[in-house]
């Protein structure tokens, strides 16, 4: 990791059980087999961000240390940072008024998702020391959007409106005088494609997307003449590819094949770790386990998309935050269709032998995954010590 040593981070969140599973891929505990994909959990960017926080705690000991918001989308990790004395400027644990009281005595950490241009300008104006943990994979789409703006292209972002990474990208585009449009799904991209082809009214696009999905003053007649696609780095890669193909087809139908090369650009900005985790999760889902549990924060985009992999394979799958979500008769999980956190019964198959696959989001520590596996085994009448 070049100048950042993540050894302390890894040891803090290690799990002997997960390490055994990582080495072997699958282990049997009595009548229950636990399977893990070849790639899951903490990614390089998360390791780097948390290592930088530890470096900042040592280098700036005695000074107020703040996070703009969650360092990553995992409640356990953010709770650990609060216990170490890191304070929050925004979000559930924000200290009222702290944002406007910052001064040169304060140290502010920019999360791995990056930050709004306006926020960075505010921090600079207040004289705060900035520790920027922005993941290099997040910087990649930023650089691409700057080229799009320079060349007169509107940026279409396959991402989630309101997600910190996408918000930061939109802020950068607007600051540079560019235009953007955010589509979350292939269904939303289809409405956009039909508008580009001339087969759908502007009102249909406005109705399909939230108001914040458009740059201020967005005019489809002017701003869809030349479009360039990027992806929020944690989206489902297969869907991003399908969206790119559909938009290219729409521009080609409108402009012709030769002219389309001048009016449409596509650049894959999916994080490599996200892609690896999705591919590995797909490989395990294709083996048809009896149950697939994906562990990670409910706000974590890459974790949500890992759970969708199980759905696509027709495997019973649930997105849970940790061991507290598993009970003898009930499971608390994030429902994919609605995004609601629901509590349901009948989640644990009764048959034995039982084969259960797990995966974990890029911001999920091994320790949390290990505790969740141990809880599953306990509820299934087995022990991790077997």
Helices and strands as residue ranges (DSSP letters): H 7-12, H 16-24, E 26-29, E 32-36, H 44-59, E 65-67, H 75-83, E 87-88, H 98-101, E 107-110, H 117-126, E 129-132, H 136-150, E 154-158, H 164-175, E 180-183, H 186-197, H 202-208, G 211-213, H 220-223, E 227-231, H 237-255, H 257-263, E 264-266, H 272-285, E 291-295, H 301-312, E 317-320, G 323-325, E 330-334, E 341-345, E 354-360, H 366-379
